[in-house]
Amino acid sequence: MILLAIVKFIHFTSLLLVFGVSLLRPLLLAHPGQQARLRNLFDPLLCLVAGLGLISGVGWLLLTTADMVGSLDTAALSRVLTQTFFGKVWALHLLLCVGLLVCLRIPGARTRVVARPLSALAVATLAPIGHGSLFEGLLGQVMVINQLVHLLCVGAWLGGLLALLFVMARPNGEDLRQLLRRFGNLGLWLVAGVAVTGLINVRALTGTLWPSPGMSGFATVLNIKALLVLAMLGLALFNRRSLGDPDWDVQRLKISVGLEWLMGLAALLAVSMLGGMAP
């Protein structure tokens, strides 16, 4: 279903960005004044994004219920929420989404601190409902953990890129070279996590180290996603190399980071499509 893929894309993007920004915002900026400034810039946006996450999460439930039961009424929703694995996980997931939105809406440093683990838990409850649910026993548990690490790394990478774009647009005295180096050092670990867990997923789902593009629609979309991630990695390496240039061009780096972030969103769209395809 194209509509379900769009809803999944909005939901994945919303929650991963909220998690990534909440996690990396205090790590990227060491000065408390800069952190406060970025909070003032980001908090309204994060509330909006978390709201989209909640709405798309409800939409995901409704579309899945219609697909499972063939109808969309109170009885059908009740059956899905109470009698299916997806429904039980999704009920908890939506509660976490509500709690996250409430935390982001209430001003104060304490609620922002609570929002970080809440966003991580919301992302964590996405892991059991993916292709990892096709496996049983110990292998199924390993695949869910692998998917969880994959999602957390992707969220931290994309959320960090978005926070980076905001700071680069309004540096306000921030040393951008040092900021980019801090993010680059962390980004190496995030990219490694995305790559390793992604390869494990591919091997488990397809039975091959990597499927050729013509094998199936799943393989074709998977290859498109891989090309996008490789392009992101290339841009990241270009950005890292540019930092050593004494005559580095900040404007060019802004464009490069922006392209890297947009490619990440395109890769998430591919992921949303893969969720509805048979491996």
N, C-alpha and C positions, 0 to 999 in steps of 0.2 A: 504493500500500500504506500503510495507516494505521500499521502497526507500523514500517515504514521511516521514515515521517515523524516518529514519536515518537523513534526512535533518532537521526535527524538533528538533531532539536531538542535532545536531551540533549548531543549531540556539539558542535554549534555553540555552545550556551550555555557548556559547560564550557571549551572552548578560548578563546573570546572573553573570558570573565571572567578567566581566568588571565592572558591577555595584557594586558588592560586594567588589572587590579590591579597586575601586575608593572611595567608601564610608568609608571603615574601615581602610585603610592605615593610614590616619592621626589620627584616634582614637586609634589605637593600639600602635603607637610609639609617645611618647610625645616629644622626643628630635628632633629638626629640622635637625640636622646632620644625624640622623638615617632615618628620612623621606626622605631626599635627597638621601641617599644611596639606600633605597628601590625603590625610583623612578628610579634611574639609572638601577637597576636590572629588574624592572617590565615594564617600558615604552615600550621597544621593544616587549616584550611578549604581552602586552595589545594591541599594534597596530596590531600584527599578529592575535590575537583572535578577535578583532573588524573587521578585514578584512574578517575572516571566517564567522563572523556574517552577514556581508553585502552579501557575496556570497551565503550563505545558505538561507538568506532572499529572494534573487532573485530566487533561486531554489525552495523555498516554493511556491512563486507566480506562477512560470511556471508549477509546478506539479499540483497545485490547479486549474489553468486555464484549463489545459488539462483534469482534472477530471470533472470540471463543464461544459465546453463547448464541449469537445470531440475533440478539435483541438487546435493547438498552433501556431497562427499567430498574426499579428499586430491587426487585427480586433477583434480577440478573447480576447487578452490582454486588448484592449481598453474597450470592453464591461464589462469585470470583474472589471477593475479599476474604471469605471465610473458608473456602474449600479448595483453593488452589495455592500452590507455592508462590506464584507470582503475586497473588492478591495479598497474602500475609506479609511478604516482604514489602510490597508497595504501600500497604497501610502504614507501616513503620516509616517508610521513606517519606511519605507525604507529611506525617507528623513532624519529622525532622525538618522538612522544608518550611512548614509553618513556624516552627521554633526559630529557624534561621532568619526568616523574614521579620519576626517580632524583635529579635535581638538587634538586627540592623536598623530597625525603625526607632528603637529607644536610644536616645543619646547617652553617652557615658562610656568611659574607658572599660568598665567591667563587662558591659554587654558586648563590646567589640572583642574582648578576650574570649568570651564564651562562644562567639560566632565562629571562631577558628575550629575548635573541635566539632561543633555542630555541622559546619560545612564539610569537614573530613568524613564524618559519619554519614552525611547525606550522599557523598560520593561513594562511600564504602557499600551502601545498600544498593548501588547500581551493579556491583560486581556479580552477585549471585544470579542475576536474571539474564545474563548474556549467554553466549555459546557455551560457557563453562558449565551451565546447567545440563548440557547433554551428557556429561560424564557422571558416573556414580562412584561412591566409595572414596578411597584415599585420592585417586586421580582427580575426582571432581573437586575435592577440597583444595588440592594443589592448584587446580586451574582457576578457582575462585580467588585464591590468594594472589596468584600471578596476575589476574585481571585487575585486582585491587591495586597492586603496585603500579601496573601500567596506567591506570586512570589517575592515580595520585601524581605520578611523574608528568603525565600530559597536562594535568591541571596546573601544577606548579610552573611548568614551562610557559604555557600560554598566559596564565595570570601574571607571571613575572614580566613577560613581554609587554603586556598591556600597561602594567605599572611603570615599566621603563619608558614607554612612549609618553605617558603623562609627565613624568619628570623631565624628559628630554625636551618636551614642548615648553615647559615652564621651569627651567633649572633653578632659578632664584638663588644663585650663588653656589649650587651643588657642583662638586667636582665630577663632571660627567665621565671623564676618563677612568677615575677610580670606581665610580658606580658601575660602569660597563664591565670593568675587570671583576668586580665582586659577583655580578650576575653571570659573567662568563665562566668563572670558576665553579659556581654552583650548577650552571647549565650543563657542564660536561657530565656531571653525575646524573642529571635528569635525562639527558639524551641517552646515556648508557642504559639507564633503567628502562626507557621507552623501547630501545632497540632490543635488548635482551628479552624482556617480557613479550614483546611483539613477535619475535622469532619463535619463542616457546608456544605462543598461541597458534601460530601458523602450522608448526610441526604437529601439534596435537589435533588440530581441526582438519587438516588436509592430508596428513600422513606422509607429507613430503617436506623437504627442507624449504622449498619455495615452489609454488605452482606456476606453470607457464600461463601467460595471459589468455590463451585460447581454450583452456580447459573448461571453464565455466564462467557464468556471470560473476560469481563470487570471486574467482581468481582475477578477473579483469579489474573489478573495482578495488580489490586488494592491491594489485600492482599500481593502480593510479594513486592510492593512498601512500604506498611506499615511495613512489617518485616524488610526491609532495613533501614527505618527511625528509627525503634525501636533499631536496632543494632547500628546505629549511636549514638542514645541517650545513649545506654549502654556504648559505648566507651567514649563518652563525660563525663559521670559520673565517669568512671574509671580514666580518665585523671585528673578530678577535685580532686578526692580522692588522687591521687598520689602526688599532690602538697603539701599535708600535711605530706608526708613522708620525714624525714630528709635525708634519703639515696636514694632519688628519682633518677631514671635512665632516663637520658635525651634521650638516644638512644631508649629506649623502648617507651617513649612518642612520639618521632618522628614517629616511626612505627605505633603507635596507631592513631595519627592525620592523617597520610597518608592513613590508612585503612578507617578512617571515611570519608575522602574526596572522596576516590574511591567509597565507598558505596553511597555517595551523587550523584555521576555521574550515578551509576547504577539506582538509584531512578529516576533521570531525564530521563533515557532511558525508564523506565516504564511509566512515564508521557507522553512521546512522543508517545508511543504505545496506551495509553488510549485515546488520542485525536482523533484517528480514529475509536474508538469503541463506540457502542451504550450502554449507561448506563443500 
